[in-house]
């Protein structure tokens, strides 16, 4: 009879990447860890200057490293990442959530060793990283958004200066930086104080009567507030000039996207839409949209018209392109795409039970923000998505409805861009009738269940 072995089973992690290194990235120091036995020390600290980055590359080559994992820490990883890729290393940029260290052992060297161990065992997955063209577009589109936000801040400051002088013109005219608003502000800056003389500057499209406009332009004209008004208006004009310069750069990058799709031919697209294209659904162009014909560029880049999707504007489609690029096959399916956008529940299951299904608490990226804004714009629309949004709002509130509708929009966007499918909306009346019939079936089933319990 065989004796039972007293040795306990030991769980061992298989080695997937034997030539793996881990790097803890910082602003001034980078801690680099390699497998034990490759050098006299397995962890070294390097500076963050360009010569230090080259020293990291030389040490990794000397240690026979082929693949490297690092955390996405601020923007500090970008230069090191670029140097490593140029030197033919396979680089994994990983989420800091996936590399949390053991409690009580938190330091840069320990973090680097932990990342190296996880990567050696194949437990890390790389984050989505855009190609060069997409990276360029992303940088420029984010800059344009920042400039637009700065522009809005200076408009608010102009309104505050006018309010402090009891000039109420911004409450009478809807757009203070429109044709009439700018004419009045420039006249004020030129020294005009007589309310009567502002009236010829008012455009005929302004709905307010002249008496009300005249009353709104009577104030105290304090010197310090006039100075602040002038500074804010000057800054607003400067930012608008910078936005135009930024949009020119964006258009050049879009031309490179089009050239990549059309055998290297760089094509300039006119600002106006093609009058012969009768199939295109017209959408009102807002004042903050780019000056160039964004829609035509996107159609040539994607091969489909994503602006046809309800709620998607030219600006939001451009922001989504800058964040996700043109190759959506990097996400295996639409479920992983909406998960990356944080537009689906983060299901936590233990013991076969669903513990929590809340969204991850993280700041949405620009693409996720664009999808959410598109969903929010559908609240009062008379299409089937508007009806869906209102039902979801009744069910779980406004935030719940925004996320649920944004998920649907993102799913449609994924299918259109990846599989080149045209947007095919449901008929609104047919959609409502289908929902009504489904609700009748549900209520009849519930009624039958109640009857069975009563019996």
Secondary structure, DSSP 8 states (H G I E B T S, - for coil): ---------------S-TTEEEEE--SSEEEEE--TTSSS-SEEEEESSHHHHHHHHHHHHHTT--EEEEE--TTTHHHHHHHHHHTT-EEEEE-GGGG---TT--SHHHHHHHHHHHHHTT---------HHHHHHHHHHHHHHHHHHHHHHHHHHHHHHHHHTT--HHHHSS-TTSHHHHHHHHHHHTT---GGGGGGGS-TT--S-HHHHHHHT-----HHHHHHHHHHHHHHHHHHHHHHHHHHHHHHHHHHHHHHHTTT------SS--TT--SS------TTS-SS-HHHHHHHHHSS-GGGSTT--HHHHHHHHHHH-S-GGGSSSHHHHHHHTT-S---EEETTEEEE-----S---HHHHHHHHHHHTTTT-SSHHHHHHHHHHHHH-HHHHHHHHHHHHHHHHHHHHHH--------HHHHHHHHHHHHHHHHHHHHHHHHHHH-
